[in-house]
Amino acid sequence: MEGHRDDVVSNKVYSDEQLDIEIPETAHQISSDSWFQVGFVLTTGINSAYILGYSGAVMVPLGWVGGVVGLLLATAISLYANALIAKLHEFGGKRHIRYRDLAGFIYGPKAYSLTWVLQYVNLFMINVGYVILAGQALKATYVLFRDDNAMKLPYFIAMAGFVCGLFAICIPHLSALRIWLGFSTFFSLVYIVIAFSLSLRDGIRAPPRDYGIPGSDISRVFTTIGASASLVFAFNTGMLPEIQATVRQPVVGNMMKALYFQFTVGVLPLYAVAFMGYWAYGNDASSYLLRSVRGPVWVKTFANISAFLQTVIALHIFASPMYEYLDTKYGIKGSALAIKNLSFRITVRGGYLAVTTLLAAALPFIGDFMSLTGAISTFPLTFILANHMYLVAKRNKLTSLQKLWHWLNVIFFGFMSVTAAVAALRLIAVDSKNYSFFADI
């Protein structure tokens, strides 16, 4: 286990209980943010522009009963699983500020490496989806004024990736988002209120809609499984320890407050948009709801630009674990404007986002990415690993019934992960046949 800590120096800090808690050195700030700020970080992720796709990606494949019950269950299960991880943050006298550190401490170096791979695949694919969303928002704005089809979606994705790169260079670490979280909340409210209001107006004026689950029997099976992966994707970051690292002491108590905020107040806008969009358009609900709504051009423009800008901020949150690792490994500390630090961010973060943007432009299937990300990384990280780590860490304090409960969770979500991965890969294969690389969809 020592191999992955060669470049990390440990020091001692004290918790509110006056216990020695060992914490690894990091180039980014820790223990500096209130639970309320951390709650807004979590809510920023959950109410990002991804929610504009849940009417089409979740509700259409599941229908009213499956969609409503699924979203409510996913909320409760996600809160439970995230609470398990949060309670292990200071396990064993060490503060685990990275997901991989916690897994490595409990299981050993192999689990450290495996968790690292799973987490960065998860975060990379989330960021690919964000770049696709940002490109869709820009294109949706363009077509409000021009219908010549001269500008294709990949062009807008490239523009979005460039802006995300500029933002990543300017914001050195997660805690530096402070004022930007306020802007993010404002932008979120803009596209949420507009999407909800225009969908409500359209729904009142529209003829009866079809709410039946579309497709053949076999295709319904795969789309239902894929939608279940999108459900867990909607509520989970896959980087809870990294976010928890920024919260002030007491870290467990404050993180629980942030989680309760996220899964109560924070989920209401998501529910409102997902349900209203499906009610208004039925099976015709788009994977980007602002394409479906009708209304004044200036209102829709305002909503699309707000979705684009909020996506730029949200992407930075999910890219921050990669940035933290690289900044710490190469000793990027001190002033963010120092020539060495600035040139490092331009080169490394710019390169990372260039690769992200290239993949987003090549395969711009946002619903498929949500399903695949949920299947191959969100399920294992948030549900399988969370339950098993808690089982191992607390095994001497758990009753037989509690142990059985956690094992059932591990087995069930393991099965769901495999089936959802197969379903998501099938969806991507089908879409790839219907569309060429760098498709304009």
N, C-alpha and C positions, 0 to 999 in steps of 0.2 A: 504493500500500500504506500510505501514511502516514495516509489518512483514518480508518482504524479505530483509530489510536493517539493521536488528538488528546487524549483524556482520560487517557492513561496516561503516567506519568513513569518513565523507565528509570534504574536505578542499577547499580552494579557489585558483584558478589560474586566470591569465588574458590572454585574447586573444589579437590579434593584434589590435582590435578595442577598447581595454582598457575596456571591459565589464567584470563584475564579472561573471565567469562561474563556477558553482559548479561541482566538479568531484569526484566520489567515489574513495576511496583508493583501490589500487590493488597491489598484490605482484609482478606483472610483470611491465615491463617498458612501459611508454606511452610517446607520443609526442617526440620521439627520432629519428625517421626515415624520410628520405627525401621522396618526392613523387615518385621519381624514384625507390627507394628500395621497396616501397609499390607496385608500378606498377609491379616490378619483382615478388613479392610475389603472386599477382593476376595472372600474366602470368605463373608462376610455376604451379599453380593449373589448369589453362586452357589447358596447353600443357604438362600435366603429361602423363604418359604411357596410360592413358585412351584413348588418341586420336588414339592409335593403334587398338582400337575396333570400331571406328565410321564407318569405311567402311562396317563392317558386321552388326553392331547394328542399324545404322541409314540409310545408303544408300541402303542396300539390301531391307529392308522393304518398303522404300519410293520410290525407283527408282531415275532416274536422275532429273526429274522435281521436285518431292516432296522433295528429299534430298537437292538439291541446294537451292530451294526457302525456304525450312524449316530452313536450317542453316542460311541463310541471315536474315530471319525474326526473328529467335531466337536471333541472335546477336543484332539487333536493339531493340527488346523488352526488352532484358536483360539489355542493357545499360540504357534504359529509367527507368526501375524499380530500378536498383541499384542507379541511380542518385537521385531518390526520397528519398531513405533511407539515402544517403550521405548528402543530404540537411537538414535532420532532426537531424543531429548529435549534434548540440548545441541548440536544440529546448527548449524553455521555460527557458532559463538561466541555463540549466544543460548540461553537456557533457555526452552523453549516450554511454558509452564504451562497452556496451553489448547489444545484440539484445533484450534480455528480459527486460532490464532496460528501453529501449525506449518504448516497448509495454506496460510495466507496468505504465510508466509515462502518456501515452496517454489514456489508457483504465482502469487501475486499477490492483489490485493484481491477479485476476483470469486470466486476459490476460497475466500477467507476468509468471504465472505458465504454462499456455498452450503454450506460445511461447518457454519457456524453454524446455518443453517436445519435441515440434516439432523440435527445433534446434538440440537437442542432438540426437534424432532419426536420423535426416538428417546426422549429422556429423559421428555418429557411423556407419551408413550404407555405407557412402562414404569410411570410413576407412576399413570396411570389404572388399569393392571392391578393395582397394589398396593392401591389403594383398593377395587377390586372384591374382591380377595382378603381384605382386612381385613373388609369387609362380609360376605362368605361365612362367615368364621370366627365372626363375632358371631351370624349367623343360625343356623349349625350348633349353637352353644351354646344358643341360645334354644329350638330345636326339641327338644333333649334333655329339656327340662322342660315345654314347652307344645306342643300339637299343634292349637291353635285357628286357626292361620294368620292371626292378627290383625295380626302384624307382618310386613311384606313386605321383600324384599331391599333395595329402594331406601332404606327407613328405616335399615337397618343400615349401608348405604353412607354415608348422611349422617352417622351417628354416627361412623363410622370417619374420615371426612374432617375432622370437627371435632377429633378427638383428634390426628390428624396435624398439623393447623394449630397446636394448642397446643404440640406437640413442636417444630415448626419455629420457633416464636417463642422458645422457651426455649434452643435450641441454636444459637449464633451462626454456627458454621462447622464444616467437616468434622473438623478436628483436635480439636474440643471433644467429639467422640463417645467419647473414650477409655474411660471406665468403661462407657458404654453398649454398646460392642462386647463387653465381658464379659457383660453381660445378654443381648445378642443371641445370643451363642454358647450361653448356657444355654438360652434359649427355643428355639433351633434344635434343640439336642440333645433337648429334651423332645418336640417334635412329631415329630422324626425317629425317635427310639427307640420312641415309642408307635405311630406309623403302621406302622413296620417290624414290631414285635412283634405287634400285633393282626392285621395282614395275614398274617403267618406262621401265626398260630393259625387264622385263618379259612381259609387255603389248605389247611392240613392236614385240616380238618374238612369242607371243601366237596367236592361231587361234581366230576367232570371238567368243566373249563372249555373254552369255545370260544376258540381263539386265532387263528382265521381273520380276515383283514382284512375288515371289514364293508362293505356298500354295493355298488352297481352298478359296472361297469367304469369308467365315466366319473367317478363320484364318488370311486372309489379313486385315480384319477390326481390329482385336485385335492387330496384329503386327504393323499396322500403328499407332494405338493409343499409343501403348507402345513405338514406336520410337519417337513420339512427346514428351513423357516424357523424353526420353534420350536426346532430343535436348536441353531442358531447363537445364537438369542436366549438360550438357557440359560447360555451360557458367557461372554458378552461384555457389557461395560458401556457402550461407546460414549463413555467419558469417561476413558480411561487417562491422558492427559497431566495432567488435573486431579487425579487420584489420585496420580500420580507427583510432582506438585509438592509434596506434603506430606512426601515421604521425605527422609531425611538424605543428605548426601554420603557416598560417591559415588552419585549418583542412578541411574545406569544399572545398576551392579552390584547395588545394593540392590533396585532394582525387579525385576531378573531373579530374585533370591532370592524376592521376594514372588510373582512369577508361577509359579515352580516350586512353591512352597507351594500356591498356588491350584489348579494343574492336576495335583497328585499327591494330597496329603492332602485338599485342599479338595473334590475331585470325588467322593470315595468315598461320602459320605452321599447325594449325588444319585443315584449308581448304585444304591445299596442300596434306596432308596425307590422309584425308578422300576421297577426289575426285580421287586422283591417285590410291589408293588402290582399289576403286570400278571400275575405268576404266580398271585396269590391270586384275582383276579377276572376275568381274561381280558378279553373285550370289554365286560364290565360295569364295568370300572374307571372311577371317576368323575373328572371334571375337578378335583375337590377330594377327595382320597383319604380324608380323615377322614369324609366322608359315607358311604363304603362300609364302613368297618370296624365290627365289632361288639365290644362290651366294656362294662365298668362305666361308668356315667354319669359318675362323678367323674373317671375317667381320660380319657375323651374330652373332658370339659369342660376339664381341665388342658391337653390338647393344643391345643384350639381357642383358648383364651385366650393360650397361648404363641405360636401362629401369628399371632394378631392383634397382640400386642405386638411381635414381631419384625418384622412388616411395617411397623409405624410407624417403627421405626428404619431399616430398609432403604430405605424411601421417602425419608428425609432424605438418604441418600447420593446417590441419583440426582437429587434436586432441588438439590443443593449447587452445581453449576455455574451454574444460574440465579440462585441467591442470591448467589454470588460476583460475578457480572457486575453485578447491580443494586447490591449493597453498594459495589463499587468505583466504579461510575459516579456514585453519589450521595454518595460520601465518608462511608460509614457505618463509622467507626472508633472506637477507644477502648472504654470500658466497655459491655458488652452491656446493662447496666441503665440507661444514660443515657436520658433521656426521648425524645430525638430518635431514638436507635437503636431503642428498644423500640417506639415508635409506628410507625416505618418498617417494622419486621418484622411488626407486627400488620396493617398495611394492605396491604403488598405481598405478603408470603408468605401471609397469610390470603386475599387475593384470588386468588392463583395456585391455591391448593388448593381454593377454592370452585369455580372453573371446572373443575378436575380432577375434583372430586367430582360435579359436575353431569353431566359426560360419562359418568363411570363408572356413575352411577345410570341414565342414559338407555339405555346400551348395555352391559349387564353380561355380555358374551360373552368370558370370559377367554381361552379357547383361540384365538379369532379374533384378539384383540388381540396375543397372542404371535406368531402367524403374520404379521400385517400389520406389526408392529414389526420383526420379523426381516427381512422382505422389503424395506421401503422405507427402512430406516435402518441396521439392523445389518449387513446385507450390504454396502452401499456404504461405510459408515464403517470397519468392522473388516477387511474383506477387499479390496474394490476399491481404496479410497483408501490403505490401508496398503501394499499391494504396489506401487501406482503411485508413491506418495511415496518409498518406499525406492528404487525404480528410478531416479527422477529425481535424488534426493539422492546416490546412490552410483554413478551411471552410469559414471563414469570408473574405478571400482574393480571393476566387475563384469565377468565373462567373458561371452562371447556366449551360452553355455549358461545362465548365471544370468539374463541379461536375458530370454531366451526363457521361462524358468520363470516369472518374474514376469508377463510378458505373458499367458501361458496362464492364470495365476490371475486376472488382471484380466478377461479375456474370459469365462472359465467362471463366475466369480461375478457378472459383469454379467448373463449369461443367467439364472442362478439367481434373481437379484434381480427381474427382470422377470416370470418365470414364477411365482415365489412371490407376488408382489404380486397378480397376476391371480387366483391360487387363493385367497388370503386374502380379497380383495374378494368373490369368489363365495361363500365361506363366510359372510361377514357378511350378504350379501344373502339367502341362504337362511335364516339364523337370524332375520333381521329380519322375514321373512315368517311364520315360525313363532311369533315373539314380538312383542308390541307394545313401544313405548318404555316404559322404566321397568318392564320385565318382572320378575316374581318367579320366578326360575329356581333 
